[in-house]
Amino acid sequence: MWNPIRAVLRSNSLRGIKIIALSLMLVLVCAAPIMLYIALGPEDGNPILLGWLFAAGAMVAHIGFFVGIVLVIWDVYFAKK
């Protein structure tokens, strides 16, 4: 079975690009439950835990995105190879 996380980690991309890709996957995984609940759940429901899951996952993913951008800038402009 194809594993997207393993595919990202084994790619020849810069390490910052890998972190950005993993952060985007994290946002998708954290947003999927609340999106499914909104699409398929009851109309009068109040998914507080799913909202907190999405909020926490989005904050962690934004930090990962920022770290990835800094690493890409570092690798492209400042790293001497």
Wavefront OBJ file of the C-alpha trace (Angstrom):
o trace
v 0.000 0.000 0.000
v 1.287 3.451 -0.895
v 2.136 5.639 2.084
v 2.203 9.391 1.312
v 4.245 10.230 4.417
v 6.968 7.758 3.467
v 6.886 9.079 -0.102
v 7.459 12.632 1.123
v 10.258 11.652 3.471
v 12.084 9.609 0.816
v 11.848 12.246 -1.925
v 14.837 14.245 -3.148
v 13.279 17.568 -2.158
v 14.756 20.082 0.234
v 14.104 19.362 3.907
v 11.973 22.509 4.208
v 9.720 21.359 1.380
v 9.284 18.030 3.135
v 8.243 19.766 6.360
v 5.792 21.967 4.463
v 4.254 18.929 2.766
v 3.904 17.109 6.095
v 2.311 20.214 7.627
v -0.249 20.355 4.843
v -1.031 16.671 5.406
v -1.506 17.403 9.113
v -4.036 20.146 8.334
v -5.947 17.779 6.066
v -6.006 15.017 8.680
v -7.157 17.411 11.417
v -9.794 19.101 9.255
v -11.293 15.918 7.794
v -13.317 14.846 10.883
v -15.062 18.187 11.303
v -15.712 18.459 7.559
v -17.275 14.985 7.557
v -19.324 15.833 10.634
v -20.621 19.002 9.001
v -21.434 17.174 5.763
v -22.944 13.997 7.231
v -23.788 14.712 10.875
v -26.905 16.114 12.465
v -27.860 19.702 11.721
v -28.192 20.698 15.363
v -24.924 19.104 16.525
v -22.139 20.949 18.278
v -18.783 19.195 17.669
v -16.656 21.018 20.241
v -13.948 18.350 20.428
v -13.644 18.230 16.638
v -13.301 22.000 16.580
v -10.506 21.865 19.142
v -8.796 19.087 17.165
v -8.881 21.204 14.029
v -7.685 24.330 15.857
v -4.762 22.561 17.534
v -3.769 20.762 14.337
v -3.926 23.976 12.346
v -1.712 25.794 14.862
v 0.901 23.020 14.832
v 0.777 22.879 11.034
v 1.276 26.650 10.757
v 4.354 26.388 12.961
v 5.618 23.566 10.750
v 4.943 25.643 7.645
v 6.915 28.563 9.101
v 9.826 26.279 10.022
v 9.734 24.781 6.534
v 9.859 28.210 4.875
v 12.805 29.227 7.078
v 14.644 25.999 6.194
v 14.018 26.477 2.476
v 15.371 30.023 2.643
v 18.362 28.810 4.668
v 19.140 25.947 2.280
v 18.770 28.013 -0.874
v 20.493 31.249 0.132
v 22.778 30.694 3.118
v 23.919 27.057 3.216
v 27.345 26.518 1.695
v 27.578 23.134 0.018
l 1 2 3 4 5 6 7 8 9 10 11 12 13 14 15 16 17 18 19 20 21 22 23 24 25 26 27 28 29 30 31 32 33 34 35 36 37 38 39 40 41 42 43 44 45 46 47 48 49 50 51 52 53 54 55 56 57 58 59 60 61 62 63 64 65 66 67 68 69 70 71 72 73 74 75 76 77 78 79 80 81
